[in-house]
Amino acid sequence: MAYWYNIQTKQVETDENRSRNDDVMGPYATEDEARNALSSAAENTEQWDAEDKAWEGKGATWDDEDLED
């Protein structure tokens, strides 16, 4: 069973009662993971921002030509 976190209602939802709009985050493997969705997202964003800053600090760049089709 998958779990979802509804950012509007601040409730954990399952596949059976999941909202069908953009207000849900997931899926998560456990109810606890879904309950902590916002803090996990914030932690991930901080980590990715730090990685981006380190990448840019090395003078690394990329452009669309670096991407594969």
ZINOR-V995441 format. One record per residue. N is the residue number from 0. PSI is psi in whole degrees, 0 to 359 (NA if undefined). NEAR is the number of other ideal C-beta (glycine too) atoms within 10 Angstrom. D_FIRST is the distance of its C-alpha to the first C-alpha in Angstrom with 2 decimals. Layout:
n->[N | N]
psi->[PSI | PSI]
near->[NEAR | NEAR]
d_first->[D_FIRST | D_FIRST]
//
This chain:
n->[0 | 1 | 2 | 3 | 4 | 5 | 6 | 7 | 8 | 9 | 10 | 11 | 12 | 13 | 14 | 15 | 16 | 17 | 18 | 19 | 20 | 21 | 22 | 23 | 24 | 25 | 26 | 27 | 28 | 29 | 30 | 31 | 32 | 33 | 34 | 35 | 36 | 37 | 38 | 39 | 40 | 41 | 42 | 43 | 44 | 45 | 46 | 47 | 48 | 49 | 50 | 51 | 52 | 53 | 54 | 55 | 56 | 57 | 58 | 59 | 60 | 61 | 62 | 63 | 64 | 65 | 66 | 67 | 68]
psi->[140 | 151 | 150 | 154 | 124 | 116 | 342 | 313 | 345 | 36 | 150 | 137 | 158 | 177 | 328 | 330 | 19 | 136 | 145 | 55 | 188 | 7 | 5 | 145 | 140 | 189 | 158 | 151 | 332 | 160 | 323 | 318 | 318 | 319 | 329 | 22 | 316 | 318 | 323 | 318 | 319 | 317 | 316 | 318 | 317 | 317 | 314 | 322 | 318 | 319 | 319 | 317 | 318 | 318 | 312 | 328 | 336 | 359 | 13 | 142 | 167 | 159 | 180 | 335 | 338 | 344 | 140 | 155 | NA]
near->[9 | 13 | 22 | 21 | 24 | 19 | 14 | 10 | 11 | 9 | 14 | 22 | 19 | 14 | 11 | 6 | 10 | 16 | 14 | 6 | 8 | 8 | 13 | 21 | 16 | 18 | 15 | 18 | 11 | 12 | 15 | 10 | 15 | 23 | 16 | 15 | 19 | 12 | 9 | 15 | 13 | 10 | 11 | 10 | 10 | 10 | 10 | 10 | 10 | 10 | 10 | 11 | 9 | 10 | 12 | 10 | 8 | 7 | 6 | 9 | 8 | 8 | 6 | 5 | 5 | 7 | 7 | 3 | 2]
d_first->[0.00 | 3.80 | 6.74 | 10.18 | 13.69 | 16.26 | 19.64 | 21.67 | 20.36 | 19.29 | 16.22 | 12.56 | 10.60 | 7.20 | 6.95 | 9.20 | 11.72 | 11.70 | 15.32 | 16.56 | 19.06 | 19.92 | 19.21 | 15.65 | 14.90 | 11.92 | 9.37 | 8.95 | 7.29 | 8.24 | 9.60 | 12.98 | 12.77 | 12.05 | 14.86 | 17.11 | 16.57 | 20.20 | 21.78 | 19.92 | 21.07 | 24.55 | 24.75 | 23.81 | 26.40 | 29.01 | 28.47 | 28.73 | 31.78 | 33.41 | 32.81 | 34.31 | 37.25 | 37.89 | 37.72 | 40.16 | 42.33 | 42.96 | 44.28 | 41.54 | 40.99 | 39.38 | 39.93 | 38.50 | 40.50 | 38.40 | 35.29 | 34.72 | 34.22]
//
